[in-house]
């Protein structure tokens, strides 16, 4: 594609040595320089990629998207912009034919519930004969084909490549998780979403955002700026108090709103509740449990109502939702039950533990906390697990570069139930199975479907599911 065509819509401050050459590659990775590449000089927290210009020019890179001109090198094309991260999104969107504008995007943001909502909507739209792509924590999917990713919301260059792959595969609707980091770092800049869903906001990522208000404002920036219509959980304090200035629908389990539930009942493997919309009342059944799943269903239902489907039609479709792997996923092991869940925040732990505890007098909880992440939440995690667990096994959960002993000390400070520490996660799960009896439920938290452990930036192969299989 010609450089002039790629630059359409880019807010250029100045260009040096412009030549309308053919461009075959766009990157912000200095190790991915190929023939006819634009290198985007992103200014990061630790590295300013402008420093790579001299070496990359020697390697033959001809075009640089910059925030400051390098005056020492005379024979390269430099396109100066105010914000490389933002304008890189425009470039890459042009490169991939602005394909995102030809599909309907649904973005889900919030601390918890994002993955479940994407899978509920994927199943629903597929039942309605729409081809769906989803992007999120567990990877990205085109139909039933799964592809791995390393981030909840991929970096902008990867994201647009994925969207193009989906478009070429005939995808009509894309449902994606939108992380706070992706909003803050302008990874989704230029994308326009038909719907933006806000699930909730609880303590997480305070190592990055410093305060809950900063974390919340980042989420709401996405809803306000990038979404045509907004769907908000008004039982959440931040959701209830945020004043959106566009088309907004609300949902609740405790008060009247645009869509709300009542008469909630559950067993360990199922639940039912009434959903009220415009005075119509329809009873929903779902083959899982937990009030948090009611919220996920309500948010999904509002999207489907917006697409023109009736409440009764939606009720039938929701009832067909398969078990979402890694989300309150129950597995029968011998004569007891194991549950694998991704819960890794205080609120998520509270939701899962309070759901399961009424069904057992012997709840064994295996959990840890990620290293080099918001350490302030660990004290609350210890309190919450102690409230419900009968026995606790502290173990490794992506320690990264942090000393695991320090993580265990933080978690144990407020633990008031019997516990043990087993650093090796596989051995921790083995020990849990050894002490379980026919009335036990073993809850394994933190990793869900992740198939690795992050040890000093090395992803070591590991799966909770594979370890549990050994005891079936």
C-alpha positions in Angstrom: 0.0 0.0 0.0 1.3 3.5 -0.9 2.5 5.6 2.1 0.1 8.4 1.2 -2.9 6.0 1.4 -1.7 4.7 4.8 -1.4 8.2 6.1 -5.0 9.1 5.4 -6.6 10.4 8.6 -3.2 10.6 10.4 -2.8 13.9 12.2 0.6 14.9 10.8 2.5 17.8 12.4 5.5 17.7 10.0 7.0 15.3 7.4 10.7 15.1 6.4 11.9 13.7 3.1 8.4 12.4 2.1 8.4 10.0 -0.7 5.2 8.0 -1.7 6.8 4.6 -1.5 5.1 1.2 -1.2 4.7 0.0 2.4 4.6 -3.7 3.2 5.0 -3.8 7.0 4.1 -1.7 10.0 5.7 -2.4 13.4 6.8 -1.0 16.8 9.1 -3.9 17.4 12.7 -3.2 16.4 13.3 -7.0 15.8 10.6 -7.1 13.1 12.1 -4.8 10.5 11.5 -6.1 7.0 11.6 -4.5 3.5 9.5 -1.4 3.1 8.7 -1.1 6.8 7.2 1.9 8.8 8.7 1.8 12.3 6.5 3.4 14.9 8.6 5.1 17.7 6.5 4.4 20.7 7.5 6.2 23.9 7.1 3.5 26.7 7.5 3.6 30.4 11.1 2.2 30.2 12.1 2.6 26.6 11.8 5.4 24.1 11.9 3.8 20.7 13.2 6.9 19.1 16.6 5.8 20.3 16.4 2.9 17.8 16.3 5.1 14.7 20.0 5.3 13.9 20.5 1.5 14.0 17.3 0.7 12.2 18.1 3.2 9.5 21.4 1.3 9.0 19.4 -1.9 8.6 17.5 -0.3 5.8 14.3 1.0 7.5 13.2 4.0 5.5 10.1 5.4 7.3 9.6 6.3 10.9 6.5 7.6 12.7 7.9 9.9 15.4 7.0 12.4 18.1 10.4 14.1 17.7 12.5 14.5 14.5 16.0 13.0 14.5 18.0 15.8 12.8 21.2 13.8 12.6 19.9 11.4 10.0 19.1 13.1 6.7 18.0 10.3 4.3 15.0 8.8 6.0 11.3 9.6 5.9 10.1 10.9 9.3 6.4 11.6 9.9 6.0 13.6 13.1 2.7 13.3 15.1 1.6 14.3 18.5 0.9 10.7 19.8 2.6 7.8 18.0 0.4 5.2 19.8 -2.8 6.8 18.5 -1.7 7.5 15.0 -0.2 4.0 14.7 -3.7 2.8 15.1 -4.9 4.9 12.2 -2.0 3.6 10.1 -2.7 0.0 10.8 -6.4 0.4 10.4 -5.8 1.8 6.9 -3.3 -1.1 6.2 -6.0 -3.6 7.0 -8.7 -1.8 4.9 -10.5 -0.4 8.0 -12.2 -3.8 8.2 -13.5 -3.1 11.7 -16.0 -0.7 10.2 -17.5 -3.6 8.2 -18.3 -5.7 11.3 -20.3 -4.9 14.4 -18.1 -4.6 17.5 -19.3 -5.2 21.1 -16.9 -4.2 23.9 -17.0 -5.6 27.4 -15.1 -3.7 30.2 -15.1 -4.1 34.0 -13.1 -6.0 36.6 -15.1 -9.3 36.5 -17.5 -11.0 34.1 -15.9 -10.0 30.8 -15.0 -13.5 29.5 -18.3 -15.1 30.6 -20.3 -12.4 28.7 -18.3 -12.8 25.5 -18.9 -16.6 25.5 -22.6 -16.2 26.4 -23.0 -13.8 23.4 -20.9 -16.0 21.1 -23.2 -18.9 21.8 -26.3 -16.8 21.4 -25.3 -15.1 18.1 -24.2 -18.5 16.6 -27.6 -19.9 17.5 -29.1 -17.0 15.7 -27.0 -17.9 12.6 -24.5 -15.1 12.9 -20.7 -15.7 12.4 -19.0 -14.5 15.6 -15.4 -13.7 16.6 -14.4 -13.2 20.3 -11.2 -11.7 21.7 -10.2 -11.9 25.3 -8.4 -13.4 28.2 -8.6 -17.0 26.9 -7.4 -16.1 23.4 -9.4 -15.3 20.3 -11.9 -17.4 18.5 -13.2 -17.5 14.9 -16.2 -19.8 15.1 -14.9 -22.8 17.1 -11.2 -22.3 16.1 -9.1 -21.0 19.0 -6.0 -19.0 18.7 -3.7 -18.0 21.5 -2.9 -14.5 22.7 -0.9 -13.1 25.6 -3.0 -10.2 26.6 -6.7 -9.7 27.4 -6.8 -7.0 24.7 -4.0 -7.5 22.2 -1.7 -4.7 21.3 -3.0 -2.5 18.4 -0.9 -4.1 15.7 -1.9 -7.6 16.6 -5.5 -6.5 17.3 -6.1 -5.1 13.8 -4.4 -8.1 12.2 -6.8 -10.4 14.2 -9.8 -8.2 13.1 -8.7 -8.5 9.5 -8.4 -12.3 9.9 -11.9 -12.4 11.3 -13.3 -10.1 8.5 -11.7 -12.3 5.8 -13.3 -15.4 7.5 -16.8 -13.9 7.2 -17.2 -12.8 10.8 -20.1 -10.4 11.2 -20.0 -9.6 15.0 -16.9 -9.3 17.2 -17.3 -9.5 20.9 -14.2 -8.4 22.7 -12.9 -7.8 26.2 -11.6 -4.3 26.6 -9.0 -4.0 29.4 -8.3 -0.8 31.3 -4.7 -1.0 30.1 -5.8 -1.1 26.4 -7.9 2.0 26.9 -5.2 3.9 28.8 -2.5 3.0 26.2 -4.7 3.8 23.2 -4.6 0.3 21.9 -8.2 0.5 20.7 -8.0 4.1 19.4 -10.2 4.6 16.4 -12.4 1.5 16.9 -16.1 2.2 17.2 -18.3 -0.2 19.2 -22.0 -0.7 18.6 -22.3 -1.6 22.3 -20.1 -1.0 25.3 -20.9 -3.1 28.4 -19.7 -2.1 31.9 -19.8 -5.0 34.3 -18.4 -3.8 37.6 -15.4 -2.2 39.2 -13.6 -3.8 42.1 -10.0 -3.6 43.4 -7.5 -4.7 40.8 -4.5 -3.3 38.9 -3.8 -0.6 41.5 -0.1 -1.3 40.9 -0.7 0.5 37.6 -3.6 2.9 38.1 -2.8 4.0 41.7 -6.4 4.9 42.6 -9.8 3.4 42.0 -11.0 6.7 40.6 -8.3 6.6 38.0 -9.1 3.0 37.2 -12.8 3.9 36.9 -12.2 7.0 34.8 -10.2 4.9 32.3 -13.1 2.4 31.9 -15.7 5.2 31.4 -13.5 7.0 28.9 -14.0 4.0 26.6 -17.8 3.9 27.2 -18.2 7.7 26.6 -15.8 8.1 23.6 -15.9 4.8 21.7 -19.4 3.3 22.0 -22.6 4.1 20.3 -24.7 2.6 23.1 -23.8 1.8 26.6 -25.0 -1.0 29.0 -24.3 -0.5 32.7 -24.6 -2.5 35.8 -26.2 0.0 38.2 -25.8 -2.3 41.3 -22.1 -1.4 41.1 -21.4 1.8 42.9 -19.3 3.2 40.0 -21.9 2.2 37.5 -24.7 3.7 39.5 -22.9 7.1 39.9 -21.5 7.5 36.4 -23.4 9.9 34.3 -23.3 8.8 30.7 -24.4 11.3 28.1 -25.5 8.9 25.3 -27.9 6.1 24.7 -27.6 4.1 27.9 -29.5 1.0 29.2 -29.1 -0.3 32.8 -29.4 -3.7 34.5 -29.8 -4.8 38.1 -30.6 -7.8 40.3 -31.9 -5.6 43.2 -33.9 -2.7 41.8 -36.0 -1.7 38.9 -33.9 -0.6 35.9 -34.2 -1.1 32.1 -33.7 -4.8 32.7 -33.8 -6.5 36.0 -34.1 -9.9 37.7 -36.1 -11.2 40.6 -37.0 -14.5 42.3 -33.5 -15.9 42.1 -33.1 -19.6 43.0 -30.1 -21.9 42.6 -28.7 -25.4 43.1 -25.1 -26.3 42.7 -25.3 -26.9 39.0 -28.3 -24.8 37.9 -30.3 -21.7 38.6 -33.5 -19.9 37.6 -34.8 -16.4 37.9 -37.3 -14.1 36.4 -36.2 -11.3 34.0 -38.3 -8.2 33.7 -38.3 -5.9 30.6 -41.0 -3.4 29.8 -43.3 -5.1 32.3 -42.8 -8.5 30.5 -41.7 -11.3 32.8 -39.9 -14.3 31.5 -38.3 -17.1 33.6 -34.7 -17.9 32.7 -32.9 -21.2 33.4 -29.1 -21.6 33.3 -26.9 -24.6 33.8 -24.5 -23.0 36.3 -24.9 -21.1 39.5 -23.9 -17.9 41.2 -25.6 -14.5 41.3 -22.6 -13.1 39.3 -23.8 -15.2 36.4 -27.2 -13.5 36.6 -25.4 -10.2 36.0 -23.6 -11.7 33.0 -26.9 -13.0 31.5 -28.6 -9.6 32.0 -25.9 -7.7 30.3 -25.9 -10.2 27.4 -29.7 -10.0 27.2 -29.7 -6.2 26.8 -27.4 -6.6 23.8 -29.6 -9.2 22.2 -32.7 -7.1 22.9 -30.9 -4.2 21.1 -30.4 -6.5 18.1 -34.2 -6.9 18.0 -34.7 -10.3 19.5 -37.6 -10.9 21.9 -37.2 -11.7 25.6 -38.7 -15.2 25.1 -36.4 -15.9 22.2 -33.4 -14.8 24.2 -34.5 -17.0 27.2 -34.5 -20.1 25.0 -31.0 -19.3 23.6 -29.4 -18.5 26.9 -30.6 -21.9 28.2 -28.3 -23.5 25.6 -25.1 -21.9 26.8 -22.5 -24.5 27.3 -20.2 -24.6 30.4 -17.5 -21.8 30.1 -14.2 -23.5 30.8 -12.3 -22.0 33.7 -15.4 -20.1 35.0 -17.0 -22.0 37.9 -16.3 -25.2 36.0 -17.3 -28.2 38.1 -15.5 -31.6 37.6 -16.5 -34.8 39.3 -13.4 -36.5 40.7 -14.0 -39.9 42.4 -16.7 -39.2 44.9 -16.1 -35.5 45.4 -16.2 -32.3 43.3 -13.4 -30.1 42.0 -14.2 -26.6 40.7 -11.7 -24.6 38.6 -12.3 -20.8 38.4 -10.2 -17.8 37.2 -11.1 -15.8 40.3 -8.0 -13.7 41.3 -9.5 -10.5 42.8 -11.2 -10.1 46.2 -14.6 -9.6 44.6 -14.3 -12.5 42.2 -13.3 -14.8 45.2 -16.2 -13.5 47.2 -18.6 -14.4 44.4 -17.3 -17.9 43.8 -16.8 -18.8 47.5 -20.2 -17.5 48.6 -21.9 -19.5 45.8 -20.2 -22.8 46.6 -20.0 -22.8 50.4 -23.7 -23.6 51.0 -23.3 -26.9 49.3 -20.5 -28.4 51.4 -19.2 -28.6 55.0 -15.7 -29.2 53.7 -14.5 -26.5 51.3 -10.8 -26.8 50.4 -9.5 -23.8 48.6 -6.2 -23.8 46.6 -5.2 -20.2 45.7 -2.4 -17.7 45.4 -1.7 -14.3 44.0 0.2 -13.0 40.9 3.6 -11.6 41.5 4.5 -8.0 40.6 0.8 -7.0 40.5 -1.5 -5.1 42.9 -0.2 -6.5 46.3 -2.7 -4.4 48.3 -5.6 -6.8 47.4 -3.8 -9.8 49.0 -4.9 -8.9 52.6 -8.6 -8.8 51.5 -8.2 -12.0 49.6 -7.0 -13.7 52.8 -9.9 -12.4 54.7 -12.5 -13.4 52.1 -11.1 -17.0 51.7 -11.0 -17.4 55.5 -14.7 -16.5 55.7 -15.8 -19.5 53.6 -13.0 -22.1 53.4 -12.6 -24.9 55.8 -9.0 -25.6 54.8 -6.7 -23.4 52.7 -3.7 -24.3 50.6 -1.5 -21.3 49.5 0.4 -21.9 46.3 2.1 -20.3 43.3 0.1 -18.3 40.7 2.3 -16.6 38.1 4.9 -15.2 40.6 6.9 -13.5 37.8 9.9 -11.8 39.4 8.5 -11.5 42.9 9.7 -13.7 45.8 6.9 -16.2 46.4 7.6 -16.2 50.1 6.6 -12.5 50.2 3.4 -13.2 48.4 2.5 -16.0 50.8 3.2 -13.7 53.8 0.9 -11.0 52.3 -1.9 -13.6 51.8 -1.5 -15.2 55.2 -1.6 -12.0 57.3 -5.4 -12.2 57.6 -6.0 -15.9 57.2 -7.9 -17.3 60.2 -8.5 -20.8 59.1 -6.2 -23.8 59.0 -3.8 -23.5 56.1 -0.6 -24.9 54.6 1.8 -23.5 52.0 2.8 -25.6 49.0 4.8 -23.6 46.5 4.5 -26.2 43.8 1.0 -25.8 42.4 0.8 -29.3 41.1 1.7 -30.7 44.5 -0.8 -28.3 46.1 -3.6 -29.8 44.0 -2.4 -33.3 44.7 -2.5 -32.6 48.5 -6.0 -31.1 48.2 -7.1 -34.4 46.5 -5.4 -36.5 49.2 -7.3 -34.8 52.0 -10.7 -34.6 50.3 -13.6 -36.8 51.3 -16.9 -37.6 49.7 -18.5 -34.4 51.0 -15.7 -32.1 49.9 -15.5 -29.5 47.2 -12.0 -28.5 46.1 -12.0 -24.9 44.7 -8.9 -24.1 42.6 -8.6 -20.4 41.9 -6.6 -18.0 39.9 -5.6 -19.6 36.6 -8.7 -21.0 35.0 -7.7 -22.2 31.5 -4.2 -20.7 31.5 -1.8 -23.4 30.4 1.4 -21.8 31.8 3.1 -20.4 34.9 4.9 -17.1 34.5 8.3 -17.6 36.2 10.7 -14.7 35.7 9.2 -13.8 32.3 9.4 -17.5 31.2 6.1 -19.2 30.5 6.5 -22.7 31.9 3.9 -25.2 30.7 1.3 -25.9 33.3 -2.4 -26.5 33.5 -4.8 -26.9 36.5 -7.0 -29.0 34.3 -4.2 -31.5 33.5 -3.4 -31.8 37.2 -7.0 -32.5 38.1 -7.3 -35.1 35.4 -4.7 -37.2 37.3 -7.2 -37.8 40.1 -10.3 -38.7 38.1 
